[in-house]
C-alpha cells in the first residue's frame, strides 16, 4: 500500500503543474477571494457544480468569467431574470414552414462552463430546467437526448434570498451542487488594491493557459487519490450525525434539523476532499481535508427546523457542532 501511495504522489506532482499557472492567471484579475478560487478549482477537479452566494459587488461573476478565460474551452453566461423560460436555457423545437418540419435549436447550456448568473432571480421552473444537465450531463429536447461535452460545469451565483426579487432554489436542485460557497467583503488592504488596479490604465485580463485535456488527466488522478478506511468512516459519521445527532451525543442540535444531509453529501465530501488534497500536492487525504471543505459541502444540505430559524441558528453553526463532536481518526 505504501508503494501505491508513492505512485499516486508522483502522478499528483506531475498532473498538478497546471494548478499554479491557473491560479496565477486568475490572480491577475481577481484580488483576494482565495477561498473562492480554491473552491472553483475543486469543482473543476472533482467534476462538481458550485453555487456561489454573496451580496452584489464581490466579484462572483468576474471570478467565474476569469476562470473560463483561463481555460481553452467554450463558455456561456446566462443572465437569469424573472421572465426567462426553460427553452431559453436548453433550447427548443423550431417549425420551418418551408419544409414543414421541426428542427432543434440548441440553447446556451450546450457549452463546457456555464455561468448561471443570479440564478435565484428566475422562478423554479426555469431553475429546474438545469436539473437533467447537472445530474445526467445530457439535455432532452422534443424527445431527442443530447449528451453534453466534457468537461461540463455549472457555476451559479446568487444573492442572499432575503433580498427583494429573488426565488429560493428548489431543494432538489440545491442538492445537485457539490459546493455552496459563501463569500464576504474583502479586507481593507485588498479593497485598496482593487481600487488601485481598476482605476488606472487598461483593465487586466486573463489568458488561456490550460486545455480541457489537462483537466481530464487531473480528474483521473484525483479519483485515484488514496483514502484510508478510517477517513472513510469519518466521512460517513459526519453525514450520519446530521441525520441522527442523538446517536453521536450531539443532543444540543436535536430538534434543530428538519432533514440531514443526503447520500450525495457522502460522495461529495469524499471527492472534494480528494481534490483538496490534490491542490495541496498530496496523494492521500487527511481528516483536515474533510474539515476544510466540510462546510461548503454540507451547509446547503442540512435543512434547519422552524425552531432553529426562530433562534437564528444557521446550518453553518449546526455543521460546526457536528465537526466538533464527531471523533477525528
Buried (B, 14 or more C-beta within 10 A) or exposed (E): EEEEBEEBBEBBEEBBEBBEEBBEBBBBBBBBBEBBBBBBBBBBBBBBBBBBBBEEEBBBBEBBBBBBBBBBBBBBBBEBEEEBBBBBBBBBBEEEEEEEEEEBEEBBBBBBBBBBBBBBBBBBEBBBBBEBBBBEBEBEBEEEEBEBEBBBBBBBBBBEEEEEEBBEBBEEBBBBBBBBBBBEEBEEEBEEBBEEBEEEEEEEEBEEBBEBEBBEBBBEBBEBBBBBEEBBEBBEBBBBBBBEBEEBEBEEBEEBBEEBBBEBBBBBBBBBBBBBBBBBEBBBBBBEBBBBBBBBBBBBBBBBBEEBEEEEBEBEBBBEBBBEBBEEB
